[in-house]
Each structure stands twice: as C-alpha cells, then as structure tokens.
C-alpha cells in the first residue's frame, strides 16, 4: 500500500467539504481530482461504491483504488465475470460484513445498460467528468438521475462548458431540490425566436450568478483554479493562418463538391480517387466544411509539415477524423518514426514515453479529458472540436501538458483556415471558457 500525501489545496478541499455527503469537486485540470475524489469516497465509508467514468479511465480508477486502498475489493464492471462477482457480493449480503467493502468501476456508455445498478442502495456514487451528464435528456443522464445513492461525489474541471443551464442535472445529484423550470427562471435569460412554422427558445445570457455560486457552495460544490494554488508555467497561444482553398469556397457556395483524395506520399498531394461531398442539410454541410479545412486542405497540410519540421521537441497533435489521422501520420513519418497514437481503437504511447522528438496524435474524445502528457510542452491543434461538449474537450486538452510537473512554458499552435468556419469555432470555444471561468472566480 502506498501512503497518500495530499497537497495543501487538496487537504483544504477535503476539510471544507467534511460535513457534506454529497459534494462536487470542480477542480481545474491538474489539481488532483482523482486523489481528492477517491479520498472522499474512503471517508464516506460506505460498503458499496460505484465509479462511473469514461471508458479510457476505467483501468486508471481500478489501479488507483487497488494501489492506495487495499482494503477495498475493486472490480471492473465492464468485465462480465467481475460484474457477476459485484452482483453476488450484494445479493448475498456479503457487503454487510464490515470487512468487505467494494468499488465497482464502469463507463457511462455501459452503465445505463446495467439495469441492476438501479437496485443499489446505501452506496456512494462517484461521477468522473460529471459534465458528461449535462444533457438531462440523454439516456445515460436519465439513468443516473434515477439512481438512489446515499452519497455522491462529482468530479469535473469544466462542469458546464460555459452554459450554466447545464448544471441542473448535477445540482439534482447534490440534493438541491429545485425544478428545471425554477432553475432556468432564476439563473438563465432566454428569448424566443421565430423560425417560420414554430418558435424556439434560446439562451441569451445569465443572471444572479453570485447567488448561483452561493447556492452551489451550500450544497457541497467547490470551485478551484490552478493559478489559485500552484505556480505553473505561462501558456502561449499562436495562430497559424492559411488561405481557404478554392474547393472550400465552391462548397460553401454550392453545398456540393467533387474533389480528389489527398495523399502525403503522392507527388502534388492529389490521388486519382474522386470524393463526392454533398451538404444536403446543415449537419452534413458543416461536417464537410470542417473536413475541407482539414484533411482536404493542401495549404494546411503543408503548414503542418513546416511546423513539425521546425522543432525537435515532443509534440502533441489533436485531431478529429480517422482520415485526418491517416494523412497526418504520413507527414509525420517524413520527420520521425517515433509516433504514438491515442484514439478509440488504439492506445500506443511508447514513442511518447521514450523519445524526445516523438509526435503523439490524440483524438479529442479518447484523450482530451484524461492523461498526463507533461513530458511535452507543445500542442498542435490541427482541427478543433465542434458540437456538444466541445468547450470541455478543448479546455481539458490544453491541460494535458499544463499541469503539476510541467517546468516549461506551454505553447499551443492553432492551424486555422482564414475566414472559414474554424475562426468562428475558436471564437465560440473562447466565449464558453469565459463563462466557465466566471463560476471559478471568488465572490
């Protein structure tokens, strides 16, 4: 068993929430939410404990509890045999033996498919990245809100993605008995817009933010930014602008394009393979517009090649699409064979760990919200995240290198197509960050 040594800010958070059995630790990325959350679970001292997290984090949570809390029986509930063991321990009342305490870890996508979890009683529920239940109409959110835990621990560095209305599902778990309608009336400003056949309510701002923060604190929520407690190196952002291609301009105007697939190993980039892009609705048009700013943009691919050849330092590269990775990987191989990849199908970090000149490609959904990459101090954003939770992904991706243990200044390079959807996307991400930061400011 390893002995835990908490940092002063972690001790302070635990003491501040000692009277609460339902807490939310909204700690900035890199402040050790894992250690604080697990210790709170231990202090709550329930026989049954359920951790719901991202799939990529299950092994980390299992290992953490085994390493620091050996008295727990720790089970990975995505494995059939261990899920059966977990159920048997509950069904046979073995958990009422004071010497038997169990922790089960499961990912969000699997949890709502385990109906028997709704039968759990007198247990502690911990949600890692609780921002993943901000949409109360999603299946996983509905399922979790049906559960009846005795104690709750919520963990997130970006609890709202800059949208305060998204806090409602989390305040329910904290025991704040307020209806969604009352919550919106109290803190959210809306207006109705006419869209022809119907009207739609849209959020235009927020009100009574200080009162909201006070109520959250009264229900066990703690907000803490990195700069409040730790002196980390400066963060430096740099935009690298490239011209829009004629193909991008044509597609935006016509919602249709036949172009060529690109290949970094082919002279002149373009292969003989035709690709037809049809933006027959707003979603597909946005999708292909983004790809024309990414994997189909020769100008941006050339800018990426110039950038990676300008340094021999470790680089982290965030990307969105599989085809995007394919061509970026080809370009990277021109510089170095030391390449790592982290996505939904692959987790190979050997090159990152071993080589100073390595290039590590990370897909947002697989690695933006977890992982320590402070051996690197440079991140390249080839394309930006877009859609629900995009502000969370972007903000957390930056913290993969800007965290405890980082000694160098952190550099973030944004490859952007000038005058395109990408500039609007970055502006929207920054607006969401500003609203999130407001919750973290001291009253």
TAWOMO-V102314 format. One record per helix or strand. SS is the DSSP state (a for helix, b for strand). FROM is the first residue (numbers start at 1). TO is the last residue. If there is no record, write none. Layout:
ss from to
SS FROM TO
SS FROM TO
This chain:
ss from to
a 8 16
b 22 27
a 33 44
b 48 53
a 55 68
b 72 76
a 80 91
a 94 96
b 101 107
a 108 111
a 115 119
b 123 128
a 130 133
a 139 146
b 151 155
a 164 173
a 180 187
b 188 194
b 199 206
a 209 218
b 221 224
a 226 229
b 235 242
a 246 254
b 256 262
b 270 278
a 282 292
a 298 308
b 315 319
a 322 335
b 339 342
b 347 348
a 350 354
b 359 363
a 364 367
b 378 381
a 390 398
b 410 417
a 421 440
